[in-house]
């Protein structure tokens, strides 16, 4: 149990009989109001500001039984504490400048990491690597902004600063800097969020078999009976460190019964939110992918599709990829696994993901959005500089870019954003 706040010394003295020496494990009974021991365990006291939250912190290490823990919580609440909200300890660490917002988010990412690669990336962000990238980009932006504002403040100078080649080179360097940070952030976001794929197609094309082959075990029921899958079957799969969220859906057809029709409706809903649809074709019965042509109207127009020509182990004509127009095609056998590796590589390529041993940091979609908005400000500033030489407008766009970058580390952060971020944390962090 962790307790944080100004009343920690008072609570520790009442609970333990004395305040433990700082940063030293102290074996002591945890007592109720009548000095009857609730538990016997280790107590550690971390005085402010040298603690996780930056406040006085008491950690109690007990035996963990539910009844004992409930009694201990009740005693601490009785002494004047209150239950922590989700993420409140990390929120207090952020508010007390123990870490910035990107580092705080990395703590949640580390807890939720679904692969070793994602965990390593989260640790790098927690150690401040992503924040350092953003700070380096901010410093380059400030240098450019300083040069622009100096030209505004000293208009009597004979040199036309806005025509200076050095200023143009600064904008070019800024663009390259954005590229580097965005590339690392995109890989980090993929390690965290991954890719969502919906497997669709006609009944008995092999959709559930494909899910099972990707998952490596029998996650979905497979039978020769059409319409076996009626609801959404979800699996989280790791592809070289990239989380792959795979959804198997009901087969698309018109003559479905009431239950299967509801499954098809849910399938269509999931496809609208996917990163990619894998449309499975029975290669033996439909080598020209006629089912895709007939069902294309059901598919969302803005979600990319890959045709998976299944059952290659049964023979039949196989169209060559370079002679086929339309969506990309992957020929495989869900039964034997032939071609599955090619599908995995295809999915990684679709998302721009590449396996990395080091250097990738944990990032979130909001970080990517902020980087995009900041770049748009800089692009607009460069356009204004080139077309109008309006220094005040250029400076304002650069100021906007700097403010947006500050949102990543929390220099400029709305309270509602903080509520959304820390509300997703587990209690105790």
N, C-alpha and C positions, 0 to 999 in steps of 0.2 A: 504494500500500500504506500502511496506517495501523498504527502500533505505539503502544500506550498502556501506561503503567505506570512504576513507579519505576526500572526498569533502562534506560529510554530514553536517558539521557545516555551510559551505558556502551556501549549498542548503537550509537548514532550515531557515537561516537568510533571504534569498531572498524570500522564499515562505511564511514565517510566520511573517516576520518583526523582529524576534529575535530568538535566540537559546533557546528552552525550558530548564528548570531546569532538570537535569538527573533523569530519572525514575519517573517522575511526569506527570500525565495526564494534558494537557494544552489545554483549549478551545480557538480556534483561527480561523480566516478566512484563507483559502488557496487562495492566490492571484496570478493573472497573472502578466505579465511584467508591466502593467499599474496600478497595485495595485487594480484591480477590483476583488472582491472575486469570486472564482470559486465555493467554497463550504465552509461550516462552520462545523468544526469537531474537533476531539481530536487529538493532536499530542503528541508523546512520544519520548524522546531522550535517547538512551542508549550509553554512551561513552565507547570506547574500554578500556580494553579488556572484560568488563562486559556486553556482549551482546550475542545474539545467534550466530553470525558469528565470534565474537572476534574482530570485527572492530566497528567503529562508526556506529550506526544504528538509522534511523528515521522511526517511524511508524506513518502513517496517517490513521485515522479512519473517513471516510466520510459517505455520505448517499448511495453511491453504485449505483446510476443510471448510465447507460452506457454512456450517453453524458457527465455527470459530471466526470466520471472516465477517459474517453478518454481525456478530457481537462486537467485533473490533470496529467495524464501520459505525455502528450505533454509538459506541463510546466516543469516537472522534467527533462525530456530529454533535453529541451531547456537550463536548468541550468547546463548541463554537465554530466548527468547520461546516462546510456544506459540500454536497456532492459536486464533483467537477463535471462540466459540460464536455461533450466530445471535442477533443483537440485543445482543451483549455490550457493544459500545461505547455504545449508547444506555442499556443497563441501568446501566452505570457512571456515565453522566451523571445518571441518575435518583438513584442511590444517593449521589452527591456533590452533590446539590441544585442541579444545573445546570438542571434542568427537572422538572416534576411528571409524574405518570403519564399524565394526559390529554394533555400535550404530547408525551410520548414516543410514545404511540399515534398521535398526529397525524403523526409522521414516517413511520411505516409506511403510514398512510392516504395521505399525499402521494405516496409511491413507487408505491402501488397504484391511485392515482386513475384512474378510467376516463373522466373528462370534465373540462373546464375548470372547471365549477362545483364538482365534487368537489375538485379541486386547490385552488381558492380557499378553500373551506371548511376544508380541511386546514391551509392556511397560517394562517388566522385562529386555529384551535385551537393551532397550533404557537406562534403569537405570544402565546398565553395568554388569548384572549377567552373560550373556553368555561370555563377554569379560573376566570376572573374572575366569570363568571355563577354558578358553583357557590359561589365564595367569598362573593359577595353574598348568596346564599340562606342560606349557613351563618351569616353575621353576623346576618341577620334572625332566624334560629333561636336564636342565642346570646342575643340581646336578650330574646326571649320567655322562654327558659329562665332567664335572670338574674332576671327579674321574678318568675317562679314560685318559684325557690329563695329569693329574698329574703323572700317571704311565708312560706315554711316556717321560715326562720331567725329571724323576728321575730314569733312568734305572739301576743306580748303587745300588739301594736298593735291598736287598736280598729277600724281599717278592715279590712273583709273584701276582701283583694286578689283572691280567687278570684271575687268577684262584680263586680269592677271592669269597667266597660264597656271601658276601655282595653285590658285583656287580651283580651277578645273581639275587639276590632278588630285586635289583633296577629295572632290566629289567622286572621282573614279576609285580612289582608295577606299572611300566609304562603302561604295557598292561592292567591292571585293570583300571587305570586312563583313558586310551583311551576308554575303554568300557563304562564308565560312561558318559563321555562327548559326545560320539557318540550317545548313547541312547537318551539323552536329545535333541541333535541336530536333530536326525531323527524325533522325535515327533514334534519338532518345524517346520521342513521342511514340514511335513504332514499338520500341521495346516495352513501353508502358501500356499502350492501348491496343497495339496489334492491328489486325485486319479482320473484318467481319465478312464471312463468305456464306451465301445461301446456296444450298444444293437444290436445284429445281429440275423439272423434266416430267415426262410421261410416266405413268405407273409401270413398274417392272423394268425400268431402264437401268437400274443398278445404283440408285441414289443412296440407299441405306448401306449397300455394300461398299460404296466409295467412302462414306463416313467412317465405317468400321475400319477400312484399310488405312485411312489417314490417322485415325485415333490409335490404331494398333491393337484394338480389342473389340469385342462385340458390344458396341454401345447402342446399336439399334437392332430391332428384330428384322430378320430377312426371311421372307417366304416367297414361294411362286405365286401367291395370291395377290392380285392387283388390289391396291388400296390398303396394304398392310399398315403403312405409316399414315396416321390421321391427324396427329398433332405435331408440334415442333419438337424435334430432338436436338439438344444443344450439347456441344462438346468444346472444351478449350484444349487446344493442341499447341505444342511448342515446335516451331520450325526454325531450327538454328538460332534460337533466342527470340524470334519474333512470335508473340502470341497470335494464334490463329483461332478465331471464334467461328466454328462451323455449325450451321443450322441445317438439319435435314428436314425436308418438308413433304407434305402430301403431294402425290402425283397429280399433275394438271390434266384434267379431262372434264368434259361437259356432262356426262351421264353419271354423276356422283350422287350418292345418297346424302341425306341431310347432314350426318356427322362428317362425312368426307368433304362435303361442300364447305363446311365451316373450317376444316383443315386447310382447304385450298384458299379460302379467304385470308386465313392467318398467314399462309405462305406468301401471298401477294403483299400483305402488309409488311412482313419482314424483308422482302426484297427491296422495298422502297427505302429501307434504312441501311442496306448493305453497302460494303465497299465494292463488291463484285458478286455476280451471279455465275455459278457453275451450272450450265444447262447440260444435263446428262442425256446422251443419245445412245440407243441400242444400235451398235454398229452393224450387227448382223441383219436386223430388220429394217434399219433406216440409215444406210450409209451416206445418203445425201443430206441428212439433217432436216428432213421435211417437217418433223415435229417442231423444230425451232421456228420455222417459217410460219407454221399454223398457230403456235402459241405466243408469237412475238408480241402481239397486242396486249397480252397479260403482263408483260415485263415492263418495269419502269424505264422510260426512255433515257433517263440521265444516269443510270447505273450500268457500268460496263459488263459485258457478258463474255465468258469463255465457254466454248462448246467442248464438252468432254465426251469423246467417242469411246464408249465403254464396250467391253467384251471382245477385245482384240484377240484373246486366246481362242475364240471360236472360229477364227478365220473370217473370210469375207473381204470385199474390196475396201482398201484403205486409201482415201483421197490424200494427195500430197499437199502439205501446208502451203507451199509456194504457188499452187495453182488454184487456191481457194480464196474467194473474196469474202468479206464480212468479218465476223468475230474470229479471234484466234482459236485454233483447234488443238486439242491435246488428245492423242490416241493412247489408250491405256487398257489395262485389265484390272478391275477392282478385285477380281477373284485371285489372280496370281501376284499382283503387285507390279507387274511390268508397266513402266511409264509413270509410276507414282512420283519418283524422284524428279522427273521432268515437270510434273504438275507443281511440285513444291517450289522448284526454281522459278517457274513461271509466276507463281503467286508473289514470291519475294520481289521479282523484277517489276511486277505491276505496282507495288507499293514503293519501289525505289529503295528497298532494304538490302543491306549487305552485311554479312557477318563481320564482326569486329572483335578484336582481342582487347583493345584498350582505346581510350580517348573519347568514347561516347559518354555523354552525360544524360541524366534523366531529365526529361522535359515534358510539358503538357501542352494540350491544344491551345490553352490561353496564352502560353508563351509564344507559340507560332503565330497566333493572331496578332499579338503585340508587335512582334518583329515585322510582320507584314504591314501593319499600320504605320510603324515608324519608317519603314522603307518608302512607303507611299508619300509620307511627308518630305523625305529627302529627295525623292524623284520630282515632286512638285517644286521644291526649292531650286533644284538644278534647272528645271524648265523655266521658272521665273527669272533666274539669273541669266539664262541664255537669251530669252526673248524680250525681257522688259528692263533688265538691270535695276529692278525695283528692290533696293537693299532691304527696306523695312519688311516687305513681303517675304523675301528670302529668309530673313532672320526669324520671322514669326513661324514659318514652316519648320525651321531647324529647332526652334524652341518646342514646338509641338512634338517633334520626333524625340527629343530628349525626355519630355514628360512621359510619353508612351513607354519608352524603355524603362523609366523609373517604376512603371507598374509591375514589371517582372520581378524586381527585387523588393518591392513594397515601399519605395521612396514616395510614390504617389499611389495610394490605394483607397478605394471607397470602402466604407464600413460594410456594405452589403456583400461586397466581394469577399471580405475577410470572413463573414458569416458563412458563405457558401463553401469556402475552402476548408475552414477548420471544422465545419459541421460534418464533413465527410470522414474525419478522423475517428479512430476508436477512442473510447473513454479510457483514460490512463495515459494518453499521449497528448 
